[in-house]
Amino acid sequence: MLKINEIYKSIQGESRFAGYPCIFIRLAGCNLRCSYCDTKYAYNKGREMSISGIMDKIRHFKTKLIQITGGEPLLQKETPQLVRKLLSKGYKVLIGTNGSWDISKVDKRAIKLMDIKCPGSRQSGKMLRGNFRHLNKNDEIKFVICNRKDYTFAKDIIKKHNLAKNTLVVLSPAFQKITPKIISEWILKDGINLKLGLQVHKLIWGPTARGV
């Protein structure tokens, strides 16, 4: 059984798949408490569902793109099994993870969207950097940037571990904490080949809307 906070269909707001219709399976529970968290409602609240129940719930959605999100999905031991089941049914599976949990058990066919927490999150000391070796060219690494210190931190980590060589690296402005314009100017001034990531769903529906 998995503890599910919500299941819905919307427009994918982040990653290289931003803008496409996507099914979201939000799992309950998280081991981090990021300063800018926009899904605090998923910390604990949820209902128990079997994998077969989840499959039945999503079958009427007319898209094969799906993201498992949270909370932190990998806190639940059946999450890798859910990933494999979805893949076996022809879904393109994205799984978002906060970077503090071992990703080695996630099927390599799934696309891992992994955060690396910067100091502005107040959780940067909890990252599991051994995860870097389990990422491939289809996966993505995201740094949420609150300020210049976070930007410098991200640049240093990217350089130290050569992260941009085999994995897409995204810098995403923390919503309402720093403007995309400022980060864009830093990227252009420094001449670094990194992607600026915006949360499209918040631009469409606003920062507090749920189920979108």
Steps between C-alpha positions, in 0.01 A plus 500: 500500500605857431387815681367733230434869551339567160477378141411739220569601141647838412766672293853396591654812649868410518775296333557452126138380483357835617185591312381145430190340655611279788352278770627574850509247783590689817618279783465613861792548736831685483821483701600860422352838592620739231453870569313556172294179497176541302354158583488503880154348475671176390718466811259257666152505350408212270303182445622145459475365146620179339700509179206339320273770643734770372509340155121490494482867604728625221381286210237751381756782466587536133876544525795268547724754675493458876692643794534348844558785742460593863590562766789263448382195302799282589408499869239238411645156435248407228585801281756311284236231443249766390759639258555157345126439468446832322789433263359156420175666392674734257515817709791742476581532868656801670584480869581808703730456798654742747854364475526369856381145430672214317386490137685182403189282525304709248467328162753653261229545236327756721611863470627626833446869578733550794536812711825610656410724791680832527566686829187712454289187545654446846535131406821496295691290753267205446584426137618150403771576248554132428184533291698679228641171371149363445395781264511475121447722196120471522487621860497858629655683793328809636637769729235732647666841533398750770794741480854556376643264764285218362611577146867486597439179696334342195784602268758352737316166531449478123868564434632275777297199387492582127122466514420672171704251296243219496188644665274798432554759774227755574509815714152587621415826682325451833155641432460858628848494660709590195406597145582291192657815353769514768602135456493543121741791527738298719495207256566725201773698675681183610468337158382168644289257300227427754124501457271749673191318623169671573195348669253526213203380706544794739510743209171354374301448822690696765723385786236359737275296268483125573423214266649684202 
